[in-house]
Amino acid sequence: MNKDSTSEKKKPLIPIEQIAAKIGISEDELEYYGQYKAKINREDNFNPEDRRGKLVMVTAMTPTPSGEGKTLTTIGLADTLSSMKKKTTAALREPSLGPVFGLKGGATGGGKARVVPSDEINLHFTGDIHAVTSAHNLLAAMVDNRLHFDGPGGLLDCRRVTWKRVLDVDDRVLREVVVGIGGPLRGIARETGMDITAASEVMAILCLSKNIKDLKERLGNIIIGYSSEREPVFARQINAHGSMAALLKDAIKPNIVQTLEGTPALIHGGPFANIAHGTNTVIATRMALQLSDYVVTETGFGSDLGAEKFFNIVVRTGHIPPPDAVVLVATVRALKHHAGIERKDLQKENLGAIEKGFENLQKHIENMKDFGIPLVVAVNRFTSDTDAEIARVKKLCQGENARAAESRLWAEGSKGGKELGEQVMEAADKDKKDFKYTYESNLPLVEKIEKVARDIYGAKSVAMEGKIRRKIQRIEEEGFKEFPICVAKTQASLSDDKELLGKPEDFTLIVTDVSVSSGAGFVVVYCGDIMTMPGLPKRPAAERIDITDKGEITGLH
């Protein structure tokens, strides 16, 4: 049995109706999925101006391949604030089976800062991601059905279909596929591909919609391809949005579970931040803000990805307010990693490497300050870290006029987060807040890309082929100039090159493609060699995951 599963067995879980009652949700509003998880069926009458709680957003410096503990910090901070007698809710994304069985493994926190039941959350949960997969692929089937019966000269040009299929798994061989081969009874043969479900526009739509009406309208606005006259064709034109919304009628309801310490956690929606916008649903966050004193939410990967998109895409919808404080997670080992220290030497004390690698964290601090939101750096402590190393990181942060607190949440739970909790509450209550976007909506799309590249990534310039510029021009002419941009790039670097560690300078951001997600309401900008269908690593987590004769999952953490 794995370590996490053993921990769950030692401390019995609290029935989910008791967890829900902590934030004023009645049993009548719960749809049970067993004893310890449920969906919330509550009418959303929330006005952002009348919100009760304060919003804390957790992000991170540029991560190492194994992550820096951003999710456990989110969970542990929620537990800490709860232990300080603040009614608190965590708002998290749902784990994708791709990374669960790939490189990352489970995504429910770690140590004493976890959401439970962990195995069930990591594996299928309440079926939301499967519902997104089904809705997405239903649209793909209806597109090919229309091509089959309309033939050449129909509504869609078979050479200009843009809607692919999705699957919630890492599978590189599906990036490019050919469908419809084998004769006319099998449809029209054409080249297409598959993305991972977390990159689906349907996932983004689910997470950005404020209610079922908004969801259905956004689904209808999806561009599925172009006509022979190169006019965009929308999902509503083939009457697909109603049936897609029907498949998502339960998925749009937030899921409630608990932390190991009994703090309510709403886990809902799961877009990646390196290839999508990386934030849980606005419905879950809105609901939590109505019911809690503090809501702790998480954005994906480093602040150059998840946090930037949270500010420039999610907050811009008007469905949720800017956060009252930002927590920026940093680790000693990540600083050493960005100083070029090899993995085998990361556990050795190295104050010089910390100072050298600090330039990466320094850039993330600068970025968050530019958004005008109070900031606290959480130094997530690992067992190999020394007191001198932790002290050096905090001193460097204070030299940037940034609050910093040591976090021992993994080892100690809420007791190890007291300093962080106090700093977060002080920042949210006392520090100046002057939120501003990176760019205005009326800027041309190329200028928006250049603003993010220069201001957030530190790029010297942006390069793209002429055909990409012409594609951007067509997107603007089609009426999408006002849309924010969603940059798809590597999470391993501030640049678009995963090999450039630290704080890259004088680099050129290479834009390789663009597409419009008209239902989600943003333009996707692909940079470098980013893939929207990941591949499994050489030794995937799937090789160590197993189940015992008694039905207990092992190897999942």
C-alpha positions in Angstrom: 0.0 0.0 0.0 1.3 3.5 -0.8 2.1 6.0 1.9 -0.8 8.3 1.1 -3.4 5.5 1.2 -2.1 4.4 4.6 -2.5 7.9 5.9 -6.1 7.9 4.8 -6.8 4.7 6.6 -5.4 6.0 9.9 -7.7 9.0 10.1 -11.4 8.2 9.2 -12.9 10.6 6.7 -15.9 12.8 7.7 -19.2 12.2 5.9 -19.5 14.7 3.1 -22.7 16.2 4.3 -20.9 17.3 7.5 -18.1 18.9 5.4 -20.7 20.7 3.3 -22.5 22.0 6.4 -19.3 23.9 7.4 -19.9 26.3 4.5 -23.7 26.3 4.7 -24.6 23.7 2.0 -27.5 21.6 3.0 -28.0 17.9 2.4 -30.8 18.7 0.0 -28.3 20.5 -2.2 -25.9 17.5 -2.4 -25.9 14.7 -5.1 -23.9 11.9 -3.5 -21.1 10.0 -5.2 -20.5 7.7 -2.2 -20.0 8.8 1.4 -17.1 11.2 0.9 -17.7 13.1 -2.4 -20.7 14.9 -3.9 -21.9 17.4 -6.4 -23.5 20.6 -5.3 -26.8 21.4 -7.0 -27.4 25.0 -6.0 -28.8 27.9 -7.9 -26.1 30.5 -8.5 -27.4 33.9 -7.5 -24.0 35.2 -6.7 -23.1 38.8 -7.5 -19.3 39.4 -7.5 -19.9 42.8 -5.9 -21.6 41.1 -2.9 -19.0 38.4 -2.3 -18.3 37.5 1.3 -14.8 36.0 1.1 -11.3 37.1 0.2 -9.6 35.3 -2.7 -6.1 34.0 -2.4 -4.4 32.7 -5.6 -1.5 30.3 -5.4 1.1 30.2 -8.2 4.8 29.3 -8.4 8.2 30.0 -9.8 9.3 28.0 -12.9 8.9 24.4 -11.7 11.3 21.5 -11.9 10.0 18.3 -13.7 8.6 16.9 -10.4 6.8 20.1 -9.3 7.3 22.4 -6.3 4.3 21.6 -4.1 1.9 24.2 -5.4 -1.2 22.0 -4.9 -0.1 20.9 -1.4 0.5 24.6 -0.5 -3.0 25.5 -1.7 -4.5 22.7 0.4 -2.3 23.3 3.4 -2.9 27.0 3.4 -6.7 26.4 3.4 -6.2 24.1 6.4 -4.0 26.7 8.1 -6.6 29.5 7.7 -9.3 27.1 8.9 -7.2 26.4 12.0 -7.1 30.1 12.6 -10.9 30.1 12.9 -11.5 31.5 9.4 -14.2 29.8 7.4 -12.1 28.6 4.4 -12.6 26.7 1.2 -10.0 25.4 -1.2 -10.8 25.6 -5.0 -8.8 23.2 -7.1 -8.7 21.7 -10.6 -9.5 18.0 -11.3 -6.5 15.7 -12.0 -6.1 14.6 -15.6 -5.4 10.9 -16.2 -2.7 12.0 -18.6 -0.2 13.2 -16.0 -1.5 10.8 -13.3 -0.3 7.8 -15.4 2.5 9.8 -17.0 5.3 11.8 -15.4 3.7 13.7 -12.6 1.6 11.0 -10.9 -1.3 12.0 -8.6 -2.4 15.6 -8.1 -4.1 15.7 -4.7 -1.3 17.3 -2.7 1.1 15.4 -0.5 2.1 14.5 3.0 -0.3 16.0 5.6 -1.7 18.5 3.0 -4.0 16.5 0.8 -7.5 16.3 -0.5 -9.2 12.9 0.0 -10.3 10.3 -1.0 -7.1 10.8 -3.1 -7.3 7.6 -5.2 -10.9 8.3 -6.3 -10.1 11.9 -7.1 -7.2 10.9 -9.2 -9.0 8.1 -11.0 -12.3 9.2 -12.7 -13.6 11.2 -9.7 -17.2 12.1 -10.6 -16.8 11.7 -14.3 -16.5 15.4 -15.3 -13.5 14.9 -17.5 -15.1 12.0 -19.3 -18.2 14.1 -19.9 -16.0 16.8 -21.5 -14.4 14.1 -23.6 -17.8 12.8 -24.7 -19.2 16.3 -25.5 -16.1 17.2 -27.5 -16.1 14.0 -29.5 -19.8 14.2 -30.1 -19.2 17.4 -31.9 -16.4 15.8 -33.9 -18.7 12.9 -34.9 -21.4 15.4 -36.0 -18.8 17.3 -38.0 -17.8 14.2 -39.9 -21.4 13.2 -40.3 -22.2 16.5 -41.9 -19.3 16.0 -44.3 -20.5 12.5 -45.2 -24.0 13.5 -46.1 -23.3 17.0 -47.5 -20.4 16.0 -49.7 -18.3 18.6 -51.6 -19.9 22.0 -51.7 -21.7 21.7 -48.4 -21.5 23.9 -45.3 -18.0 22.8 -44.4 -14.9 22.5 -46.6 -13.4 19.1 -45.7 -10.0 20.6 -46.2 -10.6 23.3 -43.6 -12.1 21.3 -40.7 -10.3 22.5 -37.5 -12.1 20.5 -34.8 -10.1 17.5 -33.7 -10.9 14.7 -31.2 -9.6 14.3 -27.6 -8.7 11.7 -25.1 -7.7 11.9 -21.4 -4.4 10.1 -21.8 -0.8 10.9 -22.9 -0.5 9.3 -26.3 2.0 10.9 -28.7 1.1 8.6 -31.7 -2.4 10.2 -31.9 -1.1 13.7 -32.5 -1.7 13.2 -36.3 -4.2 10.7 -37.6 -6.1 10.0 -40.8 -9.8 9.3 -40.6 -12.4 8.1 -43.0 -10.2 5.8 -45.0 -11.6 2.6 -46.5 -14.3 3.8 -48.9 -17.3 6.1 -49.1 -19.2 4.2 -46.4 -16.6 5.3 -43.8 -16.9 9.0 -44.6 -14.6 11.5 -46.2 -10.9 10.7 -45.8 -8.9 13.5 -44.2 -6.0 14.3 -42.0 -6.8 15.4 -38.4 -5.4 14.7 -35.0 -6.1 14.3 -31.3 -5.5 16.5 -28.2 -5.6 15.7 -24.6 -9.0 16.5 -23.0 -7.4 19.1 -20.7 -6.6 21.1 -23.8 -10.1 20.9 -25.2 -12.0 24.1 -25.8 -15.0 22.4 -24.2 -12.9 22.1 -21.0 -12.1 25.8 -21.2 -15.8 26.6 -21.8 -16.9 24.5 -18.8 -14.4 26.4 -16.6 -15.3 29.9 -17.8 -19.1 29.6 -18.0 -21.2 31.1 -15.2 -24.3 28.9 -15.7 -25.9 26.4 -18.0 -27.2 29.1 -20.3 -23.8 30.7 -20.7 -22.3 27.2 -21.3 -24.7 26.4 -24.1 -24.2 29.7 -25.8 -20.4 29.3 -25.6 -20.6 25.8 -27.0 -22.6 27.1 -30.0 -19.9 29.7 -30.6 -17.2 27.0 -31.2 -15.6 27.3 -34.6 -15.5 23.8 -36.2 -13.9 24.8 -39.5 -14.4 27.0 -42.5 -16.5 27.0 -45.6 -15.1 26.9 -49.2 -15.3 30.7 -49.1 -13.2 30.7 -45.9 -16.0 31.8 -43.7 -16.0 30.4 -40.1 -18.6 27.7 -39.4 -19.9 27.4 -35.8 -21.1 24.4 -33.8 -24.6 26.0 -33.6 -24.8 25.9 -37.4 -24.9 22.0 -37.2 -27.2 22.1 -34.1 -24.6 20.4 -31.9 -24.5 22.7 -28.9 -27.8 21.5 -27.3 -26.8 17.9 -27.2 -23.3 18.8 -26.0 -24.7 20.9 -23.2 -27.0 17.9 -22.3 -23.9 15.7 -21.8 -22.4 18.4 -19.5 -25.5 19.0 -17.3 -24.0 17.2 -14.3 -20.4 18.1 -15.1 -21.2 21.8 -14.6 -22.1 21.2 -11.0 -19.1 21.7 -8.6 -17.7 18.7 -6.7 -17.1 18.9 -2.9 -14.6 16.8 -1.0 -12.4 17.4 2.1 -8.8 17.8 3.1 -7.1 15.5 5.6 -8.0 18.1 8.3 -11.6 18.4 7.3 -11.5 21.7 5.3 -14.1 21.8 2.5 -12.5 21.6 -1.0 -14.3 22.3 -4.3 -12.6 20.4 -7.1 -14.0 21.3 -10.5 -12.7 21.5 -14.0 -9.2 20.7 -15.2 -7.5 22.7 -18.0 -3.7 22.6 -18.3 -1.9 25.9 -17.9 0.8 25.2 -20.5 -1.7 24.5 -23.3 -4.9 26.0 -21.9 -5.8 28.6 -19.2 -5.1 26.5 -16.2 -7.8 27.4 -13.6 -10.7 25.6 -12.0 -14.3 26.7 -12.8 -15.5 30.2 -12.1 -18.7 28.5 -10.8 -16.8 26.8 -8.0 -14.8 29.9 -7.2 -17.9 32.1 -7.2 -19.7 29.7 -4.9 -16.8 29.4 -2.5 -16.5 33.2 -2.3 -20.1 33.4 -1.4 -19.8 30.8 1.4 -16.4 31.4 2.9 -14.2 34.0 4.6 -11.2 32.9 2.5 -11.0 31.0 -0.7 -7.6 29.5 -1.7 -7.4 28.7 -5.4 -4.6 27.4 -7.6 -3.3 28.2 -11.0 -1.2 25.9 -13.1 2.6 25.8 -13.4 4.6 29.0 -13.0 3.2 32.5 -12.7 4.2 33.1 -16.4 1.5 30.6 -17.4 -1.3 30.0 -14.9 -1.2 33.3 -13.0 -0.9 35.4 -16.2 -3.9 33.6 -17.7 -5.9 33.9 -14.5 -5.5 37.6 -14.6 -5.8 38.3 -18.3 -8.4 35.7 -19.2 -10.4 34.5 -16.1 -10.7 37.8 -14.2 -11.4 39.6 -17.5 -14.6 37.6 -17.9 -16.0 39.6 -14.9 -17.3 36.4 -13.3 -14.8 36.5 -10.4 -12.8 39.4 -8.9 -9.0 39.9 -8.9 -7.5 38.1 -5.9 -6.8 39.9 -2.7 -3.4 38.2 -2.3 -1.0 36.0 -4.3 1.1 33.2 -2.9 4.2 32.4 -5.0 5.6 29.0 -4.1 9.3 28.5 -4.3 11.7 25.8 -3.3 15.4 25.5 -2.5 15.8 22.7 -5.0 14.1 24.7 -7.8 16.5 27.6 -7.2 19.4 25.2 -7.4 17.9 23.7 -10.6 17.8 27.1 -12.2 21.4 27.6 -11.2 22.3 24.6 -13.3 22.9 22.1 -10.5 22.4 18.5 -11.5 19.5 16.6 -10.0 21.8 14.2 -8.0 23.3 17.2 -6.2 20.1 19.1 -5.4 20.1 17.8 -1.8 23.5 19.2 -1.0 23.7 22.6 0.8 24.7 25.2 -1.8 24.1 28.8 -0.8 25.9 30.1 -3.9 23.5 28.2 -6.2 20.5 29.6 -4.4 21.7 33.1 -5.0 22.4 32.4 -8.7 19.1 30.6 -9.2 17.2 33.3 -7.4 17.0 35.3 -10.7 14.2 33.1 -11.8 12.1 33.7 -8.6 13.0 37.4 -8.9 11.3 37.6 -12.3 8.2 35.9 -11.0 8.1 38.3 -8.0 8.4 41.2 -10.5 5.6 39.9 -12.6 3.2 39.6 -9.7 4.0 43.1 -8.5 3.3 44.4 -12.0 -0.3 43.0 -11.7 -0.7 45.1 -8.5 -1.7 42.3 -6.1 -0.2 41.8 -2.6 2.3 39.0 -2.7 3.7 36.4 -0.3 6.5 34.0 -1.2 6.0 30.5 0.3 9.3 28.7 0.7 8.1 25.1 0.6 10.5 23.2 2.8 11.9 19.7 1.8 13.6 17.4 4.2 17.0 17.9 2.6 16.8 21.8 3.0 19.0 23.4 5.7 18.1 26.3 8.0 20.8 28.4 6.3 19.3 27.7 2.8 15.7 28.6 3.9 17.0 31.8 5.6 18.9 32.8 2.5 15.8 32.5 0.3 13.7 34.5 2.7 16.4 37.2 2.9 16.7 37.4 -0.9 12.9 37.8 -1.1 12.9 40.5 1.5 15.5 42.3 -0.6 12.9 42.5 -3.3 10.4 44.0 -0.8 8.4 40.8 -0.9 6.9 39.0 2.1 8.3 35.6 2.6 7.3 32.7 4.9 8.7 29.2 5.4 6.1 26.4 4.7 6.2 23.1 6.5 2.8 22.0 5.4 3.9 18.7 3.9 5.4 17.4 7.2 3.2 19.2 9.7 -0.1 20.1 8.1 -1.7 23.3 9.3 0.7 23.6 12.2 3.5 24.1 9.6 1.7 26.8 7.8 1.2 29.3 10.7 3.8 31.8 9.5 2.4 31.6 5.9 -1.2 32.0 7.0 -0.4 35.1 9.1 1.5 36.7 6.2 -1.3 35.9 3.8 -4.0 37.4 6.0 -1.8 40.5 6.6 -1.1 40.9 2.9 -4.8 40.5 2.0 -6.0 42.9 4.7 -3.2 45.6 4.8 -1.1 45.7 1.7 -2.0 48.0 -1.2 -4.0 46.5 -4.1 -4.0 48.2 -7.5 -4.9 45.5 -10.0 -4.1 46.0 -13.7 -4.0 43.8 -16.8 -0.9 43.2 -18.9 -2.7 44.6 -22.0 -5.9 46.3 -22.9 -8.6 44.4 -24.9 -8.5 46.9 -27.9 -4.9 46.3 -28.7 -4.1 44.3 -31.9 -3.4 40.6 -31.2 0.2 40.8 -32.3 0.7 43.6 -29.8 -0.9 41.5 -27.0 1.5 38.7 -27.8 4.5 41.1 -27.7 3.3 42.6 -24.4 3.1 39.2 -22.7 6.4 38.1 -24.3 8.3 41.2 -23.2 6.7 42.0 -19.8 6.0 38.5 -18.5 8.6 36.2 -20.1 11.4 38.8 -20.6 11.7 38.2 -24.3 13.6 40.7 -26.5 11.3 40.2 -29.5 8.7 38.0 -31.1 9.1 36.1 -34.4 6.5 34.4 -36.6 6.3 33.5 -40.3 4.2 35.7 -42.6 1.5 33.0 -42.9 1.0 33.3 -39.1 0.7 37.0 -39.3 -1.9 36.7 -42.1 -3.8 34.1 -40.0 -3.9 36.6 -37.1 -5.1 39.3 -39.4 -8.0 37.0 -40.6 -8.9 36.2 -37.0 -9.1 39.9 -36.3 -11.2 40.5 -39.4 -13.6 37.7 -38.3 -14.4 39.8 -35.2 -12.0 38.4 -32.5 -9.6 41.2 -32.1 -10.9 42.0 -28.6 -10.2 38.5 -27.3 -7.4 37.9 -24.8 -4.6 35.6 -25.8 -3.8 32.2 -24.3 -0.1 31.3 -24.9 0.7 27.6 -25.2 4.3 27.1 -24.3 6.6 25.0 -22.2 6.3 25.3 -18.4 10.0 24.4 -17.8 11.3 27.9 -18.8 10.2 31.5 -18.8 11.0 31.3 -22.5 9.6 28.9 -25.2 12.7 26.8 -24.9 12.7 24.3 -22.0 16.5 24.2 -21.9 16.8 27.9 -21.0 16.8 28.0 -17.2 17.0 30.8 -14.8 16.0 34.2 -16.2 16.6 34.1 -20.0 17.4 37.4 -21.7 17.8 38.6 -25.2 15.8 35.6 -26.6 13.1 35.7 -29.3 9.7 34.1 -28.6 8.9 31.9 -31.7 5.2 31.8 -32.5 4.5 28.6 -34.5 0.7 28.8 -34.9 -2.5 30.5 -33.7 -6.1 29.4 -33.4 -9.3 31.0 -32.1 -11.3 29.4 -29.3 -14.4 31.5 -30.0 -16.5 29.7 -27.5 -14.0 30.0 -24.7 -13.4 33.6 -25.7 -9.6 33.7 -26.3 -7.0 33.2 -29.1 -4.5 30.4 -28.5 -0.9 31.3 -29.4 1.4 28.2 -29.9 5.1 28.8 -29.2 8.1 26.7 -29.6 7.6 22.9 -29.8 4.6 22.8 -27.4 2.3 19.7 -28.0 -1.4 19.7 -27.2 -1.2 15.9 -26.9 1.6 15.0 -24.5 3.5 11.7 -24.6 4.4 9.3 -21.9 7.9 9.5 -20.3 10.4 6.6 -20.6 9.2 5.3 -17.2 5.6 6.4 -16.8 3.8 6.3 -13.4 1.4 3.7 -15.0 4.2 1.1 -14.6 4.1 1.3 -10.8 0.3 1.7 -10.3 -1.5 -1.5 -9.4 -4.5 -2.9 -7.5 -4.4 -5.6 -4.8 -6.7 -8.6 -4.5 -8.7 -6.6 -2.0 -9.3 -3.7 -4.4 -6.7 -1.3 -2.9 -4.9 1.0 -5.3 -1.1 1.0 -4.9 1.7 3.1 -6.4 -0.5 6.2 -6.9 0.8 9.3 -5.2 
